[in-house]
Amino acid sequence: MLKRVTLKEVAARASVSYQTVSKVINHKSHVTGETEERIYAAIRELGYTPSYTARSLRSQRSNTIGYSWQPSPPDQANPILDEFLQSMFRTAETCGYYLLCFPYHGEVSRQLDTYRDLIDTGRVDGFVLSVVNYGDPCVNYLLKRKFPFVAFGHLDDLQTFPYIDVDGGLGLHMAVDHLLSLGHRKIAALAWPEDSRVGNNRMDGYFNAMHEAGIEVQPEWVQRGVGSYEVGFNSTLRLLAMPEKIRPTGIVAMNDLMAIGAMAAIRQLGLFPGKDIGVTGFDDAPTARYLNPPMTSLRQPVSSIGQNLMQRLITYLETGVYPEPVGELVAPQLVIRASTTGVETGELSN
């Protein structure tokens, strides 16, 4: 068995103290470029690798952050989640941390057991949450344990915790205003179930925009269901079977998948999205621009959100101080395409 090269051997080769070597490889020391190069040359020559087990024992830190997400169905890709994960992975790696991913389970006790195990065994230093709902048990548990976490999502109550969230209400308001500007007055919404915090936040924007325009929302215009292609398709068939007096000419959807289903239903009825019925999505997945017609959608800055969440959590772990602002709402971007304008004009943004 080969003898492990020690920090002191690297220090001797580089003619510096072992404390200096430790600080340099942990990015906590400012030395001259010549000294830093000498240290890294010694590391390469001797084949030194840091002992993360020993470092963890000394610092009581794992340099690992837990992330739980809600898995998509096996036949359904999730490019938005992929983009979010990639941004967190890159940022964590740059800062010398790892990301430990585990699936979000609908069963509360099972989910809490996972959090408890990861905390009690010291396998993670903090968490990133992306599933935040009313009375969220995981949020409550982490607050009670006073364990570091940040969230992609927030709660409108007295609980305060670090978060970044997309202002979905603003997004739906923008989508409705866009359809109104094109002359639509009968605008329907493909909504999520009423127990969805994110869905209700987005629907607030829909109702507010319609109210401000002096339009009374017909109960039949709000079609609720899970955010799937099938729900979007079947809900749109119901909407377009309504009497002409209340039949919608515009549809806003809670996500792109529902909007794609809506566009398919419109075509099945011999109509054309954009020219006959305006349709907007939410997420602006990469496929949105390649549909026929290309789809108007609300783009979430998920890559920058993932990066910022990870940077803020790591800053807290390293300094004990969470950067301001503790909570932040960011605006989505309305990317306008032919599914609302009926004209191939390229991409326009609001």
C-alpha positions as CSV (number, residue, x, y, z in Angstrom):
1,M,0.0,0.0,0.0
2,L,1.4,3.4,-1.1
3,K,2.1,5.9,1.7
4,R,-0.1,8.9,1.5
5,V,1.7,12.2,0.8
6,T,1.2,14.6,3.7
7,L,0.6,18.4,3.7
8,K,3.9,18.9,5.5
9,E,5.8,17.1,2.7
10,V,4.2,19.4,0.2
11,A,5.1,22.4,2.4
12,A,8.7,21.2,2.6
13,R,9.0,20.8,-1.2
14,A,7.5,24.3,-1.8
15,S,9.6,25.9,1.1
16,V,6.5,27.3,2.9
17,S,4.7,26.5,6.1
18,Y,2.1,23.7,6.0
19,Q,-0.5,26.3,7.2
20,T,0.1,28.3,4.0
21,V,-0.4,25.2,1.9
22,S,-3.6,24.4,3.6
23,K,-4.9,28.0,3.2
24,V,-4.0,28.0,-0.5
25,I,-5.7,24.8,-1.4
26,N,-8.8,25.9,0.5
27,H,-8.8,29.3,-1.3
28,K,-8.4,31.2,2.0
29,S,-5.0,32.8,1.6
30,H,-3.7,35.5,-0.7
31,V,0.0,34.8,-1.6
32,T,2.1,35.9,-4.5
33,G,1.6,34.2,-7.9
34,E,5.1,32.7,-7.7
35,T,4.4,31.1,-4.2
36,E,1.1,29.7,-5.3
37,E,2.6,28.2,-8.5
38,R,5.4,26.7,-6.3
39,I,2.8,25.1,-4.0
40,Y,0.8,23.6,-6.9
41,A,3.9,22.4,-8.6
42,A,4.9,20.5,-5.4
43,I,1.3,19.1,-5.2
44,R,1.6,17.8,-8.8
45,E,5.1,16.4,-8.3
46,L,4.3,14.6,-5.1
47,G,0.8,13.5,-6.2
48,Y,-0.8,15.0,-3.1
49,T,-4.6,14.6,-2.7
50,P,-6.4,16.3,0.3
51,S,-8.0,14.0,2.8
52,Y,-11.6,15.1,2.8
53,T,-12.5,12.7,5.6
54,A,-9.9,14.4,7.9
55,R,-11.0,17.8,6.8
56,S,-14.6,17.0,7.5
57,L,-13.7,15.7,11.0
58,R,-11.8,18.9,11.8
59,S,-14.4,21.3,10.4
60,Q,-17.6,19.3,11.2
61,R,-18.6,20.0,7.6
62,S,-19.3,17.7,4.7
63,N,-19.1,20.4,1.9
64,T,-22.2,18.8,0.5
65,I,-25.6,20.4,-0.1
66,G,-28.9,18.3,-0.3
67,Y,-31.4,19.0,-3.0
68,S,-34.8,17.3,-3.3
69,W,-37.0,17.5,-6.4
70,Q,-40.3,16.1,-7.6
71,P,-39.5,13.5,-10.3
72,S,-41.3,13.8,-13.7
73,P,-43.2,10.9,-15.2
74,P,-40.8,8.5,-17.0
75,D,-42.0,9.6,-20.5
76,Q,-41.8,13.3,-19.8
77,A,-38.6,15.3,-20.0
78,N,-38.1,18.3,-17.8
79,P,-35.6,20.7,-19.4
80,I,-36.4,23.4,-16.9
81,L,-35.3,21.2,-14.0
82,D,-32.2,20.2,-16.0
83,E,-31.2,23.8,-16.5
84,F,-31.8,24.5,-12.8
85,L,-29.7,21.5,-11.7
86,Q,-26.9,22.3,-14.1
87,S,-26.6,25.9,-12.7
88,M,-26.5,24.6,-9.1
89,F,-23.9,21.9,-9.9
90,R,-21.6,24.4,-11.7
91,T,-21.8,26.9,-8.8
92,A,-21.3,24.3,-6.1
93,E,-18.3,22.8,-7.8
94,T,-16.7,26.3,-8.3
95,C,-17.1,26.9,-4.5
96,G,-15.7,23.4,-3.5
97,Y,-19.1,21.8,-2.7
98,Y,-21.0,18.8,-3.9
99,L,-24.7,18.4,-4.6
100,L,-26.5,15.4,-3.1
101,C,-29.8,14.9,-5.0
102,F,-32.7,12.8,-3.7
103,P,-36.3,12.6,-4.9
104,Y,-39.2,14.4,-3.2
105,H,-41.8,11.9,-1.9
106,G,-45.4,12.8,-1.5
107,E,-45.5,10.9,1.7
108,V,-44.7,13.5,4.4
109,S,-43.3,11.1,7.0
110,R,-41.0,9.5,4.5
111,Q,-39.7,12.8,3.3
112,L,-39.1,14.1,6.8
113,D,-37.2,10.8,7.7
114,T,-34.9,11.5,4.8
115,Y,-34.2,15.1,6.0
116,R,-33.7,13.9,9.6
117,D,-31.3,11.1,8.5
118,L,-29.2,13.5,6.3
119,I,-28.9,16.1,9.1
120,D,-28.3,13.7,12.0
121,T,-25.5,11.8,10.1
122,G,-23.8,15.0,9.1
123,R,-24.0,14.1,5.4
124,V,-25.1,17.6,4.3
125,D,-24.4,21.1,5.5
126,G,-27.6,22.6,4.1
127,F,-30.5,22.1,1.7
128,V,-32.0,23.7,-1.4
129,L,-35.8,23.3,-1.6
130,S,-37.8,23.6,-4.8
131,V,-41.1,22.2,-3.7
132,V,-42.7,24.7,-1.3
133,N,-46.4,24.5,-0.6
134,Y,-49.0,25.7,2.0
135,G,-48.1,24.6,5.6
136,D,-45.0,22.9,4.1
137,P,-43.8,20.2,6.6
138,C,-40.2,20.2,5.3
139,V,-39.9,24.0,5.7
140,N,-41.4,23.7,9.2
141,Y,-39.0,20.9,10.2
142,L,-35.9,22.7,8.9
143,L,-36.9,26.0,10.7
144,K,-37.5,24.0,13.9
145,R,-34.1,22.4,13.6
146,K,-32.5,25.7,12.7
147,F,-30.8,23.9,9.8
148,P,-29.5,26.0,6.9
149,F,-31.6,26.0,3.7
150,V,-32.7,28.2,0.8
151,A,-35.8,27.7,-1.3
152,F,-36.9,28.2,-4.9
153,G,-40.3,29.4,-3.7
154,H,-41.9,31.3,-0.8
155,L,-44.9,31.3,1.4
156,D,-47.1,34.3,2.0
157,D,-47.3,34.1,5.8
158,L,-45.3,35.0,8.8
159,Q,-42.7,32.3,8.2
160,T,-39.5,33.9,6.9
161,F,-36.7,32.0,5.3
162,P,-34.2,32.7,2.5
163,Y,-35.8,32.3,-0.9
164,I,-35.8,33.4,-4.5
165,D,-39.0,33.0,-6.5
166,V,-40.5,33.9,-9.8
167,D,-43.4,36.3,-9.7
168,G,-45.9,34.1,-11.4
169,G,-48.7,36.5,-10.7
170,L,-46.9,39.2,-12.6
171,G,-46.2,36.7,-15.4
172,L,-49.9,35.8,-15.9
173,H,-50.8,39.5,-15.7
174,M,-48.3,40.1,-18.6
175,A,-49.8,37.2,-20.6
176,V,-53.4,38.4,-20.2
177,D,-52.4,42.0,-21.0
178,H,-50.7,40.8,-24.2
179,L,-53.8,39.0,-25.3
180,L,-55.9,42.0,-24.4
181,S,-53.7,44.2,-26.5
182,L,-54.4,41.9,-29.5
183,G,-58.2,42.5,-29.0
184,H,-59.1,39.4,-27.0
185,R,-61.8,39.8,-24.3
186,K,-62.8,36.2,-23.6
187,I,-59.7,34.8,-22.1
188,A,-59.6,31.4,-20.4
189,A,-57.1,29.9,-18.0
190,L,-55.7,26.4,-17.9
191,A,-55.1,26.3,-14.1
192,W,-53.6,23.9,-11.6
193,P,-55.6,22.4,-8.7
194,E,-56.6,24.8,-6.0
195,D,-54.2,23.4,-3.4
196,S,-51.2,24.5,-5.6
197,R,-49.5,27.5,-4.1
198,V,-47.6,28.3,-7.3
199,G,-50.8,27.9,-9.4
200,N,-52.8,30.2,-7.1
201,N,-50.1,32.8,-7.3
202,R,-50.2,32.7,-11.0
203,M,-54.0,32.8,-11.1
204,D,-54.0,35.9,-9.0
205,G,-52.3,37.7,-11.9
206,Y,-54.9,36.3,-14.3
207,F,-57.9,37.5,-12.2
208,N,-56.3,40.9,-11.5
209,A,-55.6,41.6,-15.1
210,M,-59.1,40.7,-16.2
211,H,-60.6,42.8,-13.4
212,E,-58.5,45.8,-14.3
213,A,-59.7,45.4,-17.9
214,G,-63.3,45.4,-16.7
215,I,-64.0,41.9,-17.8
216,E,-66.1,39.5,-15.6
217,V,-64.5,36.1,-15.6
218,Q,-66.9,33.4,-16.4
219,P,-66.5,30.4,-14.1
220,E,-66.3,28.0,-17.1
221,W,-63.2,29.9,-18.3
222,V,-61.1,28.5,-15.5
223,Q,-60.3,24.8,-16.2
224,R,-58.3,23.1,-13.5
225,G,-56.1,20.0,-13.6
226,V,-52.6,18.7,-13.3
227,G,-50.1,20.3,-15.6
228,S,-50.1,17.7,-18.3
229,Y,-50.6,17.7,-22.1
230,E,-53.8,15.6,-21.7
231,V,-55.4,18.1,-19.3
232,G,-54.5,21.0,-21.6
233,F,-55.9,19.1,-24.6
234,N,-59.2,18.0,-23.0
235,S,-59.8,21.3,-21.2
236,T,-59.4,23.2,-24.5
237,L,-61.9,20.9,-26.2
238,R,-64.4,21.8,-23.5
239,L,-63.6,25.5,-23.7
240,L,-64.2,25.6,-27.5
241,A,-67.4,23.6,-27.2
242,M,-69.0,26.5,-25.2
243,P,-71.7,28.7,-26.8
244,E,-70.2,31.4,-29.0
245,K,-71.3,34.1,-26.5
246,I,-68.7,32.9,-23.9
247,R,-66.4,30.8,-26.1
248,P,-62.8,31.9,-25.4
249,T,-60.6,33.4,-28.1
250,G,-57.5,33.4,-25.9
251,I,-56.0,30.9,-23.5
252,V,-53.3,31.3,-20.9
253,A,-51.8,28.1,-19.5
254,M,-49.9,27.4,-16.2
255,N,-47.1,25.7,-18.1
256,D,-45.9,24.9,-21.6
257,L,-47.1,21.3,-21.6
258,M,-50.7,22.4,-21.0
259,A,-50.3,25.0,-23.7
260,I,-49.0,22.5,-26.2
261,G,-52.1,20.3,-25.4
262,A,-54.3,23.3,-26.0
263,M,-52.7,24.0,-29.4
264,A,-53.2,20.4,-30.4
265,A,-56.9,20.6,-29.5
266,I,-57.3,23.8,-31.5
267,R,-55.8,22.2,-34.6
268,Q,-58.0,19.1,-34.2
269,L,-61.0,21.4,-34.4
270,G,-59.8,22.8,-37.7
271,L,-58.6,26.0,-36.2
272,F,-55.1,27.5,-36.0
273,P,-53.3,28.7,-32.8
274,G,-52.6,32.4,-33.1
275,K,-54.8,33.2,-36.0
276,D,-58.0,31.8,-34.4
277,I,-57.2,31.2,-30.8
278,G,-54.3,32.9,-28.9
279,V,-52.4,30.6,-26.6
280,T,-49.6,31.4,-24.1
281,G,-47.5,29.0,-22.0
282,F,-45.3,29.3,-19.0
283,D,-41.6,28.2,-18.7
284,D,-40.5,28.8,-22.3
285,A,-39.0,25.3,-22.6
286,P,-36.6,24.9,-25.6
287,T,-39.3,23.2,-27.6
288,A,-41.6,26.3,-27.5
289,R,-39.8,28.0,-30.3
290,Y,-39.9,24.9,-32.6
291,L,-43.6,24.2,-32.4
292,N,-46.0,25.0,-35.3
293,P,-46.7,27.8,-34.7
294,P,-43.9,28.8,-32.3
295,M,-45.4,29.4,-28.9
296,T,-45.6,32.6,-26.8
297,S,-44.4,31.8,-23.3
298,L,-43.1,33.2,-20.1
299,R,-39.4,32.5,-19.6
300,Q,-38.2,31.9,-16.0
301,P,-34.5,32.8,-15.3
302,V,-34.0,29.4,-13.7
303,S,-30.2,29.2,-14.5
304,S,-29.5,32.5,-12.6
305,I,-31.8,31.5,-9.8
306,G,-30.0,28.2,-9.3
307,Q,-26.7,30.0,-9.3
308,N,-27.8,32.7,-6.9
309,L,-29.5,30.3,-4.5
310,M,-26.3,28.1,-4.3
311,Q,-24.1,31.2,-3.9
312,R,-26.2,32.6,-1.1
313,L,-26.4,29.3,0.8
314,I,-22.7,28.8,0.6
315,T,-22.0,32.4,1.7
316,Y,-24.2,31.7,4.8
317,L,-22.4,28.4,5.5
318,E,-19.0,30.1,5.2
319,T,-19.7,33.3,7.0
320,G,-22.8,32.8,9.1
321,V,-24.5,35.7,7.4
322,Y,-27.1,35.4,4.7
323,P,-26.7,38.0,1.9
324,E,-29.4,40.6,1.4
325,P,-32.1,40.4,0.3
326,V,-33.2,37.4,2.3
327,G,-36.2,37.0,0.0
328,E,-36.4,38.0,-3.6
329,L,-39.1,37.9,-6.3
330,V,-37.8,38.0,-9.9
331,A,-39.9,38.9,-12.9
332,P,-40.4,36.4,-15.8
333,Q,-40.0,37.5,-19.4
334,L,-42.8,37.3,-21.9
335,V,-41.4,35.9,-25.1
336,I,-43.9,36.7,-27.9
337,R,-44.3,34.3,-30.8
338,A,-46.9,33.3,-33.4
339,S,-49.2,31.3,-31.1
340,T,-50.7,34.6,-30.1
341,T,-49.8,37.0,-32.9
342,G,-50.6,34.6,-35.8
343,V,-47.6,36.1,-37.6
344,E,-44.1,34.7,-37.9
345,T,-42.3,37.8,-36.6
346,G,-39.4,36.1,-34.7
347,E,-39.2,36.5,-31.0
348,L,-40.3,39.7,-29.2
349,S,-40.0,40.2,-25.5
350,N,-41.9,42.2,-22.9
